[in-house]
Amino acid sequence: MSWTRPFLVTTFVSIALSAACVADDVEDTGAESGANTTSPTTAAPTTAAPTTADADATADSGNDDSSVELGCAAGAIGETTDGASDPLMMTWGASCTTDADCVALIGDPAAVCDTMAVIYEMPGGYCTKPCSLPDLETQAVLDDPQCDPAGGVACIGSMGTFERCGIVCTDDMQCNRDGYICRQLPLIAQPDDPRLCLMPDCCQETCAEE
């Protein structure tokens, strides 16, 4: 019959095209399936760069607020500069809150924690010990055994007003506490009197700044 060959050819082409379409559909589905089953990527966590405010907060957290306690005494500069730098305020003149602190540091049951030197505030407390000057004309007795039998500690002040033991200094660098400088006793000192590590003049009555 004359239509048999064309019919077979047409049928074969149709089958081939159908198979090709099915294959394309399978490939497209597999691609889509593969895209959907791929494990999602996790974005790496990001850390925001520190701001100026953050840096300031960090710096502030390390502060001990000593400038608030010291008030006007913070950054005080004394008068002498002979180069001595050995720290003198490790025991005598050390910071304290109670007499017991000073007894432990100095090793003398008569040691006290002073917060005032007559009319001057001693910021952060000051370990010392009462002593007695021999007369009104004497304002310093070096190596006074009342202060330390081994020597090295002076009794300085004014008889009946302020008499305390302390180590004589010659340079500010020896006063290893903020707010203290190497100086003579305010108001009463004579030109040749020795110096101690003491508060600056601005601490009269209080070191607090208004």
C-alpha positions in Angstrom: 0.0 0.0 0.0 1.3 3.4 -0.9 0.7 5.1 2.5 2.6 2.5 4.6 6.1 4.0 4.3 5.1 7.6 4.9 3.0 6.5 7.8 5.9 4.5 9.4 8.2 7.5 8.9 5.8 9.9 10.4 5.2 7.5 13.4 8.9 7.1 13.9 9.6 10.8 13.9 6.8 11.4 16.4 8.1 8.8 18.7 11.6 10.2 18.5 10.4 13.7 19.3 8.3 12.5 22.2 11.3 10.7 23.6 13.5 13.8 23.3 10.9 15.9 25.0 10.6 13.4 27.9 14.4 13.4 28.2 14.5 17.2 28.3 11.8 17.3 31.0 13.7 14.7 33.1 16.9 16.8 32.8 15.1 20.0 33.7 13.4 18.3 36.7 16.7 16.9 37.9 18.4 20.3 37.6 15.6 21.9 39.6 15.7 19.0 42.1 19.4 19.4 42.5 19.1 23.1 43.0 16.5 22.6 45.7 18.5 19.9 47.6 21.8 21.7 47.7 22.7 22.5 51.3 22.1 26.1 52.1 25.2 28.1 52.8 25.6 29.8 56.1 26.8 33.4 56.1 29.8 34.0 58.3 28.9 36.1 61.3 30.1 39.7 61.0 31.4 41.8 63.7 30.8 45.5 63.6 33.8 47.7 63.7 34.1 49.4 67.2 32.8 52.9 67.2 34.3 55.9 69.0 31.7 55.5 71.7 32.7 51.9 72.2 36.3 52.8 72.5 35.5 55.6 75.0 33.4 53.2 77.1 36.3 50.6 77.1 38.8 53.3 78.2 36.5 54.5 80.9 36.0 51.0 82.3 39.7 50.8 83.0 39.7 54.0 85.0 39.8 53.9 88.8 38.2 57.3 89.2 41.2 58.4 91.3 40.9 61.9 89.8 37.5 62.2 91.5 39.0 61.3 94.8 42.1 63.5 94.4 40.2 66.5 93.1 42.6 69.5 92.8 45.5 67.3 93.9 45.5 65.3 90.7 48.6 66.1 88.7 50.1 68.3 91.4 53.7 69.3 90.8 56.1 70.0 93.6 59.2 72.2 93.9 62.3 69.9 94.1 64.0 68.0 91.4 67.3 66.7 92.5 66.9 63.4 90.7 66.1 61.0 93.6 63.5 58.5 92.6 63.4 55.8 95.3 59.7 55.4 96.3 59.1 56.5 99.9 55.4 56.0 100.3 55.2 52.2 100.6 54.7 52.1 104.4 55.0 55.6 105.9 52.7 57.8 103.9 50.9 54.8 102.3 47.2 55.0 101.4 44.8 53.7 104.1 41.2 53.7 105.4 41.8 52.5 108.9 44.4 52.6 111.6 44.7 48.8 111.3 45.9 49.2 107.7 48.8 51.3 109.0 49.6 49.1 111.9 50.0 46.2 109.5 52.1 48.3 107.0 54.4 50.0 109.5 54.5 47.3 112.1 53.8 49.6 115.0 50.7 49.5 117.2 50.8 53.3 117.5 50.5 53.8 113.7 47.4 55.8 112.6 45.6 56.6 109.3 45.4 60.4 109.0 42.9 61.9 106.6 43.6 65.5 107.7 46.8 67.4 108.6 45.3 70.2 110.7 43.3 72.1 108.0 44.6 70.1 105.0 43.0 67.0 103.5 45.2 64.0 102.9 43.6 62.3 99.9 43.3 58.6 100.2 44.5 58.5 103.8 48.1 58.7 105.0 49.9 56.2 107.3 51.9 57.9 110.0 52.4 57.9 113.8 52.2 60.6 116.4 55.4 61.9 117.9 56.5 64.7 120.3 58.8 67.6 119.4 61.0 68.8 122.2 59.9 72.5 122.1 58.1 75.2 120.2 61.2 76.2 118.3 62.0 72.7 116.9 60.0 71.7 113.9 61.9 68.6 112.8 63.9 65.9 114.5 65.6 63.6 112.0 66.1 59.9 112.8 63.8 60.3 115.8 63.7 57.0 117.8 60.1 57.7 118.7 59.2 57.1 115.1 61.6 54.2 114.3 64.4 53.1 116.7 66.3 52.0 113.6 66.4 55.5 112.3 65.4 56.9 108.9 62.1 58.5 110.0 61.7 62.1 111.2 59.3 63.7 113.6 58.0 66.9 111.9 55.5 69.5 112.8 54.7 72.1 115.4 54.6 71.3 119.0 51.0 71.0 120.3 49.5 71.5 116.8 50.7 68.8 114.4 53.4 66.3 115.2 53.8 63.3 113.0 56.4 60.8 111.8 57.4 60.7 108.2 60.3 59.9 105.8 62.2 63.0 104.5 62.1 63.4 100.7 64.2 65.6 98.3 62.3 65.0 95.0 58.8 64.6 93.7 59.7 61.4 92.1 60.0 59.8 95.5 56.3 60.6 96.3 54.9 57.5 94.5 51.3 58.4 95.1 49.1 60.5 92.9 48.2 63.8 94.6 51.3 64.0 96.7 54.4 66.1 96.2 57.7 66.6 98.0 57.3 69.8 100.0 57.7 71.5 103.4 54.8 71.7 105.8 52.5 74.5 104.7 52.1 77.6 106.8 54.6 76.7 109.5 57.8 75.6 107.8 61.0 77.5 108.0 63.4 77.8 105.0 65.7 75.1 106.2 63.1 72.6 107.3 63.1 69.2 105.6 60.4 68.1 103.2 57.9 65.2 103.3 55.6 63.8 100.7 52.4 65.8 101.4 49.3 67.2 99.7 49.4 70.4 97.7 48.1 73.8 99.0 44.8 73.5 97.1 43.7 70.7 99.5 43.1 73.2 102.3 39.9 71.9 104.0 39.3 69.6 101.0 40.8 68.5 97.7 37.4 68.4 96.1 36.9 70.7 93.2 33.7 72.8 93.1 
